[in-house]
């Protein structure tokens, strides 16, 4: 299931934009590929991110993977719930498993991201 109201990266992050803020996480496809997530390292609020730059790490029983920012901006919140319950990334990747909220630096960058149809096509080829 790929929610139609989100935008996606080729690295399997999703973004939900509301006004000048965006919520970011990894897709269900990514969470399934990783297996059981056991640790998530996220930046603290106040940090500036560049579009497509690494912002953290997700560790599973299978692998350690970098996380990439779909948009540039300033981190305004991180999901501290993941510190004690990283499995939320697997059980609810588009809800309670969100990772960051950021103040978007350039709303035009959203246009560079994949829509749901393009992301579904990408994952069907994987």
Secondary structure as UniProt FT lines:
FT   TURN            4..5
FT   STRAND          7..8
FT   TURN            10..11
FT   STRAND          13..18
FT   TURN            19..20
FT   STRAND          21..26
FT   HELIX           28..34
FT   STRAND          37..41
FT   TURN            45..46
FT   STRAND          48..49
FT   TURN            51..52
FT   STRAND          54..60
FT   STRAND          64..68
FT   STRAND          73..78
FT   HELIX           81..84
FT   TURN            86..87
FT   HELIX           88..91
FT   TURN            93..97
FT   STRAND          100..104
FT   HELIX           107..112
FT   HELIX           116..124
//
